[in-house]
């Protein structure tokens, strides 16, 4: 099924809502330990989108950490439910990394790239045909 844009999305409590105006550039599964903590699962799914292609409403707070690359990763979270909506590199705000499970139509969630597979859970098998990187490309 092909998604129809715009697609709306929201956090768990509905305090942050958004519209994604165009298809993601890429959807990736990250297997790093930080993403495992974030998702409380084996990996976290992220959709890279142009910042100009998404419109948010609602109050969000920021939380930042230094990534293994040395870059800053800043997360935007709902102030009420704490749902992680997206993250970005403050040195390149033209792209954001949306958490696409917050979309109303999740048919766009089809990770074709798997990163940080060096930290992947042993019990998870990466689908055949996926592009794989041991660390961050």
Short mmCIF file of the C-alpha atoms (twelve columns), coordinates in Angstrom:
data_MODEL
# 
_entry.id   MODEL 
# 
loop_
_atom_site.group_PDB 
_atom_site.id 
_atom_site.type_symbol 
_atom_site.label_atom_id 
_atom_site.label_alt_id 
_atom_site.label_comp_id 
_atom_site.label_asym_id 
_atom_site.label_seq_id 
_atom_site.Cartn_x 
_atom_site.Cartn_y 
_atom_site.Cartn_z 
_atom_site.pdbx_PDB_model_num 
ATOM 1   C CA . UNK A 1   0.000  0.000   0.000  1 
ATOM 2   C CA . UNK A 2   1.251  3.474   -0.833 1 
ATOM 3   C CA . UNK A 3   0.761  6.212   1.745  1 
ATOM 4   C CA . UNK A 4   -1.185 9.341   0.851  1 
ATOM 5   C CA . UNK A 5   0.357  12.638  1.975  1 
ATOM 6   C CA . UNK A 6   -0.046 14.548  4.118  1 
ATOM 7   C CA . UNK A 7   -0.101 11.988  6.926  1 
ATOM 8   C CA . UNK A 8   -0.961 13.137  10.419 1 
ATOM 9   C CA . UNK A 9   0.680  11.911  13.577 1 
ATOM 10  C CA . UNK A 10  0.646  12.539  17.289 1 
ATOM 11  C CA . UNK A 11  2.185  11.565  20.599 1 
ATOM 12  C CA . UNK A 12  0.493  9.137   23.012 1 
ATOM 13  C CA . UNK A 13  -1.537 11.826  24.821 1 
ATOM 14  C CA . UNK A 14  -2.336 13.899  21.713 1 
ATOM 15  C CA . UNK A 15  -0.589 17.006  23.077 1 
ATOM 16  C CA . UNK A 16  1.800  17.103  20.112 1 
ATOM 17  C CA . UNK A 17  0.325  16.725  16.648 1 
ATOM 18  C CA . UNK A 18  1.961  17.000  13.248 1 
ATOM 19  C CA . UNK A 19  1.504  16.617  9.519  1 
ATOM 20  C CA . UNK A 20  4.125  14.934  7.357  1 
ATOM 21  C CA . UNK A 21  3.805  16.551  3.934  1 
ATOM 22  C CA . UNK A 22  5.997  14.231  1.853  1 
ATOM 23  C CA . UNK A 23  7.550  10.779  1.924  1 
ATOM 24  C CA . UNK A 24  10.597 10.173  4.130  1 
ATOM 25  C CA . UNK A 25  13.995 10.297  2.456  1 
ATOM 26  C CA . UNK A 26  14.868 6.981   4.091  1 
ATOM 27  C CA . UNK A 27  13.623 4.786   6.937  1 
ATOM 28  C CA . UNK A 28  16.284 3.088   9.046  1 
ATOM 29  C CA . UNK A 29  16.459 0.707   11.986 1 
ATOM 30  C CA . UNK A 30  19.192 1.574   14.469 1 
ATOM 31  C CA . UNK A 31  20.494 -1.235  16.668 1 
ATOM 32  C CA . UNK A 32  22.812 0.851   18.896 1 
ATOM 33  C CA . UNK A 33  22.512 0.458   22.670 1 
ATOM 34  C CA . UNK A 34  21.094 3.999   23.029 1 
ATOM 35  C CA . UNK A 35  18.278 3.234   20.568 1 
ATOM 36  C CA . UNK A 36  17.578 -0.048  22.348 1 
ATOM 37  C CA . UNK A 37  17.099 1.976   25.549 1 
ATOM 38  C CA . UNK A 38  14.941 4.527   23.717 1 
ATOM 39  C CA . UNK A 39  12.631 1.935   22.187 1 
ATOM 40  C CA . UNK A 40  12.811 -0.574  25.051 1 
ATOM 41  C CA . UNK A 41  13.219 -3.113  22.265 1 
ATOM 42  C CA . UNK A 42  15.850 -4.511  19.901 1 
ATOM 43  C CA . UNK A 43  16.103 -1.368  17.762 1 
ATOM 44  C CA . UNK A 44  14.562 2.015   17.080 1 
ATOM 45  C CA . UNK A 45  13.023 3.017   13.762 1 
ATOM 46  C CA . UNK A 46  13.738 6.461   12.383 1 
ATOM 47  C CA . UNK A 47  12.468 8.215   9.262  1 
ATOM 48  C CA . UNK A 48  14.750 10.933  7.914  1 
ATOM 49  C CA . UNK A 49  12.628 13.786  6.572  1 
ATOM 50  C CA . UNK A 50  13.244 17.291  5.355  1 
ATOM 51  C CA . UNK A 51  12.454 19.696  8.204  1 
ATOM 52  C CA . UNK A 52  10.453 21.789  5.729  1 
ATOM 53  C CA . UNK A 53  8.187  18.774  5.043  1 
ATOM 54  C CA . UNK A 54  6.741  18.508  8.541  1 
ATOM 55  C CA . UNK A 55  4.599  20.860  10.623 1 
ATOM 56  C CA . UNK A 56  4.296  20.399  14.405 1 
ATOM 57  C CA . UNK A 57  1.770  21.774  16.893 1 
ATOM 58  C CA . UNK A 58  2.030  21.480  20.663 1 
ATOM 59  C CA . UNK A 59  4.609  21.958  23.351 1 
ATOM 60  C CA . UNK A 60  7.813  19.931  23.275 1 
ATOM 61  C CA . UNK A 61  10.914 19.941  25.427 1 
ATOM 62  C CA . UNK A 62  14.474 19.185  24.347 1 
ATOM 63  C CA . UNK A 63  17.015 16.707  25.623 1 
ATOM 64  C CA . UNK A 64  20.515 16.427  24.148 1 
ATOM 65  C CA . UNK A 65  23.362 13.942  24.299 1 
ATOM 66  C CA . UNK A 66  26.708 13.513  22.601 1 
ATOM 67  C CA . UNK A 67  26.587 10.698  20.038 1 
ATOM 68  C CA . UNK A 68  29.487 8.291   19.462 1 
ATOM 69  C CA . UNK A 69  30.361 10.372  16.381 1 
ATOM 70  C CA . UNK A 70  30.915 13.418  18.597 1 
ATOM 71  C CA . UNK A 71  27.848 15.134  17.114 1 
ATOM 72  C CA . UNK A 72  25.066 16.408  19.341 1 
ATOM 73  C CA . UNK A 73  21.765 14.544  19.086 1 
ATOM 74  C CA . UNK A 74  18.864 16.652  20.341 1 
ATOM 75  C CA . UNK A 75  15.529 14.966  20.970 1 
ATOM 76  C CA . UNK A 76  12.116 16.643  20.985 1 
ATOM 77  C CA . UNK A 77  9.651  15.108  23.437 1 
ATOM 78  C CA . UNK A 78  6.053  15.816  24.455 1 
ATOM 79  C CA . UNK A 79  6.048  17.754  27.733 1 
ATOM 80  C CA . UNK A 80  3.078  15.744  29.028 1 
ATOM 81  C CA . UNK A 81  3.538  12.086  28.042 1 
ATOM 82  C CA . UNK A 82  7.268  12.207  27.249 1 
ATOM 83  C CA . UNK A 83  6.805  10.566  23.847 1 
ATOM 84  C CA . UNK A 84  9.972  10.966  21.745 1 
ATOM 85  C CA . UNK A 85  8.763  12.670  18.558 1 
ATOM 86  C CA . UNK A 86  12.020 13.242  16.686 1 
ATOM 87  C CA . UNK A 87  15.671 14.106  17.009 1 
ATOM 88  C CA . UNK A 88  18.054 16.269  15.030 1 
ATOM 89  C CA . UNK A 89  21.624 17.473  14.805 1 
ATOM 90  C CA . UNK A 90  21.656 21.181  15.799 1 
ATOM 91  C CA . UNK A 91  24.491 21.698  13.287 1 
ATOM 92  C CA . UNK A 92  22.180 20.543  10.452 1 
ATOM 93  C CA . UNK A 93  18.551 21.384  11.302 1 
ATOM 94  C CA . UNK A 94  17.461 20.919  7.660  1 
ATOM 95  C CA . UNK A 95  16.832 17.201  8.337  1 
ATOM 96  C CA . UNK A 96  14.953 15.681  11.237 1 
ATOM 97  C CA . UNK A 97  14.761 12.067  12.337 1 
ATOM 98  C CA . UNK A 98  11.094 11.336  13.001 1 
ATOM 99  C CA . UNK A 99  9.914  8.445   15.160 1 
ATOM 100 C CA . UNK A 100 7.408  7.142   12.580 1 
ATOM 101 C CA . UNK A 101 5.424  4.883   14.907 1 
ATOM 102 C CA . UNK A 102 3.647  8.124   15.882 1 
ATOM 103 C CA . UNK A 103 2.116  8.355   12.368 1 
ATOM 104 C CA . UNK A 104 -1.573 7.610   11.862 1 
ATOM 105 C CA . UNK A 105 -0.655 5.640   8.705  1 
ATOM 106 C CA . UNK A 106 2.361  3.507   9.528  1 
ATOM 107 C CA . UNK A 107 2.589  1.942   6.059  1 
ATOM 108 C CA . UNK A 108 5.663  4.143   5.414  1 
ATOM 109 C CA . UNK A 109 7.553  2.240   8.114  1 
ATOM 110 C CA . UNK A 110 9.640  -0.155  6.088  1 
ATOM 111 C CA . UNK A 111 13.275 0.117   7.149  1 
ATOM 112 C CA . UNK A 112 15.587 -0.561  4.233  1 
ATOM 113 C CA . UNK A 113 18.758 0.341   6.143  1 
ATOM 114 C CA . UNK A 114 20.023 -1.184  9.401  1 
ATOM 115 C CA . UNK A 115 22.771 0.702   11.262 1 
ATOM 116 C CA . UNK A 116 24.889 -0.175  14.285 1 
ATOM 117 C CA . UNK A 117 24.394 -3.888  13.649 1 
ATOM 118 C CA . UNK A 118 27.609 -4.441  15.634 1 
ATOM 119 C CA . UNK A 119 25.401 -3.868  18.727 1 
ATOM 120 C CA . UNK A 120 22.354 -5.784  17.438 1 
ATOM 121 C CA . UNK A 121 20.564 -8.304  19.642 1 
ATOM 122 C CA . UNK A 122 21.692 -11.827 18.701 1 
ATOM 123 C CA . UNK A 123 18.134 -13.141 18.471 1 
ATOM 124 C CA . UNK A 124 17.079 -10.624 15.783 1 
ATOM 125 C CA . UNK A 125 17.642 -11.479 12.108 1 
ATOM 126 C CA . UNK A 126 17.966 -8.631  9.632  1 
ATOM 127 C CA . UNK A 127 15.704 -9.085  6.603  1 
ATOM 128 C CA . UNK A 128 17.341 -10.251 3.398  1 
ATOM 129 C CA . UNK A 129 18.126 -7.430  0.992  1 
ATOM 130 C CA . UNK A 130 18.482 -4.715  3.644  1 
ATOM 131 C CA . UNK A 131 21.464 -2.374  3.503  1 
ATOM 132 C CA . UNK A 132 23.603 -3.034  6.579  1 
ATOM 133 C CA . UNK A 133 26.210 -0.913  8.373  1 
ATOM 134 C CA . UNK A 134 28.285 -2.158  11.319 1 
ATOM 135 C CA . UNK A 135 28.241 1.353   12.853 1 
ATOM 136 C CA . UNK A 136 27.004 4.763   11.680 1 
ATOM 137 C CA . UNK A 137 27.435 5.328   7.915  1 
# 
